[in-house]
Amino acid sequence: MTAAPGQPARPVLACGEVRTCLLPSVQALDARAAAQLLRLRNDEHVRVSERPSMYALSPEILTGVDCRLPASNGTKVRGVGTVAARAVLTEGRLLQSTAYFSLPAAGPDMRRPWGQYLVRPGLVEPFGKLPQQATAEGVLRGPGRGELDLGMISEGLLAQLRRHALLDRRVPFKSSPTRLRWVARRTPAGERASLANFTVAEGGLRTMELRLPEDVPAAAAAGLCEDLALHDWLLTTVQHMLDNSRIGAIDGPSVVEALHPVVVHLLHLWMPRAHVDPALAHLWDVLEAKPGFSRQWENLSRRIRDRLALQAVAMPQQALSTS
């Protein structure tokens, strides 16, 4: 059954992709500069919160799309509508961009005027019936040739922000960006949201599947995924820095030099669910149980602090032996 012309369609899927990276600036941005960086539109303000951590969220911008939808089984279904994109800056240091959209179970058999798509921001309608399973799997797999590419939209926004005149395009340490692709299947209103799957793939790619009640906005799911992506980036980056710092094989000032960026720029950023919609905050409990995000972070933090404490004890002895 297709929706009548002008009739809002009930979404059955929400899909998105988050890109996370270190802001290319030696100095972290303050709240005022963060708002200036993320001012993507003149008619809407950047939302800035300084408690419990500095968090800036841009207004959303829309990208019109008219192309095939991703499908794991090769089904060719055309989708038309708009993809919403936004950016987040956390503690003036970590930059994220997200592109996401919702899909109804079916759409009209002919193209509507663009004005009708624009009044439904973030909604992409299929021509005819949507192959829900194949589309969800296709989004997580990644787009094929000629298919809707959320990563390209998200990366385009990130590239635009990284060229901003406020930034000196220098970084305090080396790191790699990560990507999180997510799909949320809609469930009846009033049901509890659930996390069905979270995977870590190669090349900085993560995927996540959710069950999302129909009365919870897709923007809330995007916020949860941004929060998860940020903390996953922190874990991945600090673990990589420790693995490459030769901790245990080096002593003296070299230890402090290797760990300095972690202590100064990253350790204070760990704050899961600080900016997650209350309807979805409980999903962090699943991640804390397995794989145990905070336990991993506490272990990494303890290793760093213990190593620095040992170095602090050793330094006076080293000074005496050389005097």
C-alpha positions as CSV (number, residue, x, y, z in Angstrom):
1,M,0.0,0.0,0.0
2,T,1.5,3.4,-1.0
3,A,0.9,6.6,0.7
4,A,-1.6,9.0,-0.8
5,P,-0.2,12.2,-2.3
6,G,0.7,14.7,0.4
7,Q,0.1,12.1,3.2
8,P,3.0,11.7,5.6
9,A,4.5,8.2,5.5
10,R,5.3,6.3,8.6
11,P,9.1,5.4,8.7
12,V,10.1,1.8,9.2
13,L,13.8,2.3,9.0
14,A,16.3,5.0,10.0
15,C,19.9,4.8,8.6
16,G,23.0,6.9,9.2
17,E,26.7,7.2,9.2
18,V,29.0,9.0,11.6
19,R,32.5,10.2,10.9
20,T,34.8,11.0,13.9
21,C,38.2,12.7,13.9
22,L,40.5,15.0,15.8
23,L,39.9,18.6,15.0
24,P,42.8,19.9,12.9
25,S,43.8,22.6,15.4
26,V,46.7,22.8,17.8
27,Q,44.4,24.5,20.4
28,A,41.0,23.3,21.4
29,L,38.2,25.7,20.5
30,D,36.2,27.5,23.2
31,A,32.4,27.6,23.2
32,R,32.3,30.8,21.1
33,A,34.6,29.6,18.5
34,A,32.8,26.2,18.4
35,A,29.6,28.0,17.7
36,Q,31.2,29.9,14.9
37,L,32.7,26.8,13.3
38,L,29.4,24.9,13.3
39,R,27.2,27.7,12.1
40,L,26.0,25.8,9.0
41,R,22.9,28.0,8.5
42,N,22.1,31.6,9.2
43,D,18.5,31.0,10.2
44,E,19.3,28.6,13.1
45,H,21.7,28.8,16.1
46,V,24.3,26.3,17.1
47,R,23.3,24.6,20.4
48,V,26.1,24.8,22.9
49,S,26.2,23.2,26.3
50,E,29.1,23.5,28.8
51,R,27.8,21.0,31.4
52,P,28.9,18.3,32.1
53,S,31.3,18.8,29.1
54,M,31.6,21.4,26.3
55,Y,29.3,20.1,23.5
56,A,28.3,22.0,20.4
57,L,25.7,20.7,17.9
58,S,25.1,22.4,14.6
59,P,21.8,22.9,12.9
60,E,20.9,20.4,10.3
61,I,21.4,20.9,6.6
62,L,19.6,18.9,3.9
63,T,20.9,17.2,0.8
64,G,18.4,16.3,-1.9
65,V,18.9,12.8,-3.3
66,D,17.4,10.9,-6.3
67,C,19.2,7.6,-6.7
68,R,19.1,3.8,-6.0
69,L,18.9,2.7,-2.4
70,P,21.6,0.4,-1.0
71,A,20.5,-3.3,-1.2
72,S,22.4,-6.4,-0.3
73,N,20.5,-8.6,-2.7
74,G,20.9,-6.4,-5.8
75,T,17.3,-5.1,-5.8
76,K,17.1,-1.8,-7.7
77,V,14.8,0.5,-5.8
78,R,14.9,4.2,-6.5
79,G,14.6,6.6,-3.5
80,V,13.9,10.3,-3.6
81,G,13.9,12.8,-0.7
82,T,16.4,14.5,1.6
83,V,19.2,13.4,3.8
84,A,19.8,15.4,7.0
85,A,23.4,16.1,8.0
86,R,24.8,17.8,11.1
87,A,28.1,18.2,13.0
88,V,29.2,17.9,16.6
89,L,32.3,19.3,18.4
90,T,33.1,17.9,21.9
91,E,35.4,19.7,24.3
92,G,36.6,21.8,21.4
93,R,38.7,18.9,20.3
94,L,36.8,16.0,18.7
95,L,34.8,16.7,15.5
96,Q,32.0,14.5,14.2
97,S,29.7,14.7,11.2
98,T,26.5,12.6,10.7
99,A,24.3,12.0,7.7
100,Y,21.0,10.2,8.3
101,F,17.5,9.6,6.8
102,S,14.4,7.6,7.4
103,L,12.5,5.3,5.1
104,P,8.8,4.4,4.9
105,A,7.7,0.8,4.0
106,A,6.4,2.1,0.7
107,G,6.2,5.2,-1.4
108,P,4.4,6.6,-4.5
109,D,4.9,5.0,-7.9
110,M,5.7,8.4,-9.4
111,R,8.0,11.3,-8.4
112,R,6.5,14.1,-6.3
113,P,7.3,17.8,-6.8
114,W,10.5,18.8,-4.8
115,G,8.5,21.0,-2.5
116,Q,6.7,18.0,-1.0
117,Y,10.1,16.3,-0.2
118,L,11.5,19.5,1.4
119,V,8.6,19.7,3.9
120,R,9.7,16.2,5.2
121,P,13.3,16.8,6.1
122,G,15.4,13.6,6.5
123,L,12.8,11.4,4.7
124,V,13.6,9.4,1.6
125,E,10.7,7.7,-0.1
126,P,11.2,4.5,-2.2
127,F,9.3,4.0,-5.5
128,G,6.9,1.3,-4.5
129,K,7.6,-1.2,-1.8
130,L,10.8,-1.0,0.3
131,P,12.9,-4.3,0.7
132,Q,13.5,-3.6,4.4
133,Q,16.0,-6.4,5.2
134,A,18.0,-5.9,2.0
135,T,18.2,-2.2,2.5
136,A,19.3,-2.4,6.1
137,E,22.0,-4.9,5.1
138,G,23.0,-2.7,2.2
139,V,23.5,0.4,4.3
140,L,25.7,-1.6,6.8
141,R,27.6,-3.2,3.9
142,G,28.2,0.2,2.2
143,P,26.9,1.6,-1.0
144,G,27.5,0.0,-4.4
145,R,27.9,1.9,-7.6
146,G,25.1,4.4,-8.2
147,E,23.6,3.8,-4.7
148,L,22.8,6.4,-2.0
149,D,26.2,7.1,-0.2
150,L,25.7,8.4,3.3
151,G,29.5,8.3,3.9
152,M,30.1,10.7,1.0
153,I,27.6,13.2,2.4
154,S,29.0,12.9,6.0
155,E,32.6,13.2,4.7
156,G,31.7,16.2,2.6
157,L,30.5,18.1,5.6
158,L,33.5,17.1,7.6
159,A,35.9,18.3,4.8
160,Q,34.0,21.6,4.7
161,L,34.5,22.1,8.4
162,R,38.1,21.2,8.4
163,R,38.8,23.9,5.8
164,H,37.3,26.6,8.1
165,A,39.3,29.8,8.5
166,L,39.3,29.3,12.3
167,L,41.5,26.2,12.1
168,D,45.2,26.2,11.6
169,R,45.0,22.6,10.1
170,R,47.7,21.4,12.6
171,V,47.1,18.6,15.0
172,P,48.7,18.0,18.5
173,F,49.2,14.3,17.7
174,K,48.6,11.8,14.9
175,S,45.3,9.8,14.8
176,S,43.0,8.1,12.4
177,P,39.3,8.8,11.7
178,T,36.6,6.2,12.3
179,R,33.3,5.5,10.6
180,L,30.1,4.1,12.3
181,R,27.3,2.9,10.0
182,W,23.9,2.3,11.7
183,V,20.4,1.2,11.0
184,A,17.4,1.3,13.3
185,R,14.3,-0.7,12.7
186,R,11.1,0.9,13.9
187,T,9.0,-0.8,16.6
188,P,5.6,0.2,18.0
189,A,5.5,3.3,20.2
190,G,6.0,2.6,23.9
191,E,8.3,-0.3,23.4
192,R,11.8,-0.1,24.9
193,A,14.6,0.6,22.5
194,S,17.2,-2.1,22.1
195,L,20.7,-2.7,20.7
196,A,20.7,-5.7,18.4
197,N,24.3,-5.7,17.2
198,F,27.6,-3.8,17.3
199,T,30.6,-4.9,15.3
200,V,34.1,-3.6,14.8
201,A,35.5,-4.1,11.3
202,E,38.8,-3.3,9.6
203,G,39.8,0.1,8.4
204,G,38.1,2.1,11.2
205,L,34.6,0.9,10.3
206,R,32.0,0.0,12.9
207,T,28.4,-1.1,12.4
208,M,25.4,-1.0,14.7
209,E,21.8,-2.2,14.5
210,L,19.1,-0.8,16.8
211,R,15.4,-1.3,17.5
212,L,13.9,2.1,17.8
213,P,10.3,2.9,18.9
214,E,8.4,5.0,16.4
215,D,7.8,7.8,18.9
216,V,11.6,8.3,19.3
217,P,13.0,10.7,16.7
218,A,15.7,9.5,14.3
219,A,17.8,12.5,15.5
220,A,17.9,10.9,18.9
221,A,19.3,7.7,17.4
222,A,21.9,9.8,15.6
223,G,22.8,11.4,18.9
224,L,23.3,8.0,20.5
225,C,25.5,6.8,17.6
226,E,27.6,10.0,17.8
227,D,28.1,9.3,21.5
228,L,29.1,5.7,20.9
229,A,31.4,6.7,17.9
230,L,33.1,9.3,20.0
231,H,33.9,6.9,22.8
232,D,34.9,4.1,20.4
233,W,37.3,6.6,18.8
234,L,38.8,7.4,22.2
235,L,39.4,3.7,23.0
236,T,40.8,3.0,19.6
237,T,43.1,6.0,19.5
238,V,44.5,5.6,23.1
239,Q,45.1,1.9,22.6
240,H,46.9,2.6,19.3
241,M,49.0,5.3,21.0
242,L,50.0,2.9,23.8
243,D,50.8,0.1,21.3
244,N,53.1,2.4,19.4
245,S,54.7,4.2,22.3
246,R,57.1,1.4,23.3
247,I,56.0,1.7,26.9
248,G,58.1,-0.6,29.0
249,A,60.9,-0.5,26.5
250,I,61.8,3.1,27.0
251,D,62.4,5.2,30.1
252,G,63.0,8.8,31.2
253,P,61.6,11.8,29.4
254,S,60.7,9.7,26.4
255,V,57.9,8.0,28.4
256,V,56.4,11.4,29.4
257,E,56.7,12.6,25.8
258,A,54.9,9.6,24.5
259,L,52.0,9.8,27.0
260,H,51.7,13.6,27.1
261,P,49.1,13.9,24.4
262,V,46.8,11.3,26.0
263,V,46.9,13.0,29.4
264,V,46.5,16.5,28.1
265,H,44.0,16.0,25.3
266,L,42.0,12.8,25.8
267,L,41.7,11.4,29.3
268,H,39.1,14.0,30.4
269,L,36.8,13.3,27.4
270,W,35.4,10.0,28.6
271,M,31.8,10.7,29.6
272,P,29.4,8.2,28.1
273,R,25.7,9.2,27.7
274,A,26.3,12.8,28.8
275,H,24.4,14.1,25.7
276,V,22.2,11.1,24.8
277,D,18.4,11.3,24.7
278,P,17.0,9.8,28.0
279,A,14.9,7.3,26.0
280,L,18.1,5.7,24.7
281,A,20.6,6.2,27.5
282,H,20.0,2.6,28.8
283,L,21.5,1.2,25.6
284,W,24.9,2.1,27.0
285,D,24.3,-0.6,29.6
286,V,24.6,-3.2,26.9
287,L,27.9,-1.8,25.7
288,E,29.2,-1.6,29.3
289,A,28.3,-5.3,29.8
290,K,29.9,-6.5,26.6
291,P,32.4,-5.5,25.3
292,G,32.8,-3.3,28.4
293,F,33.7,0.1,27.1
294,S,34.3,1.8,30.4
295,R,36.3,-1.2,31.8
296,Q,38.6,-1.0,28.8
297,W,39.0,2.7,29.3
298,E,39.7,2.4,33.0
299,N,42.3,-0.2,32.3
300,L,44.0,2.0,29.7
301,S,43.9,5.0,32.0
302,R,45.3,3.0,34.9
303,R,48.2,1.8,32.8
304,I,49.1,5.4,31.7
305,R,48.9,6.8,35.3
306,D,50.8,3.9,36.8
307,R,53.6,4.3,34.2
308,L,53.8,8.0,34.8
309,A,53.9,7.4,38.6
310,L,56.7,5.0,38.2
311,Q,58.6,7.5,36.1
312,A,58.0,10.2,38.6
313,V,59.6,8.0,41.3
314,A,62.5,7.1,39.1
315,M,63.4,10.6,38.1
316,P,64.9,11.8,41.4
317,Q,67.0,8.6,41.5
318,Q,68.2,9.2,38.0
319,A,69.0,12.8,38.9
320,L,71.1,11.6,41.9
321,S,73.0,9.0,39.8
322,T,74.0,11.7,37.2
323,S,75.0,14.4,39.7
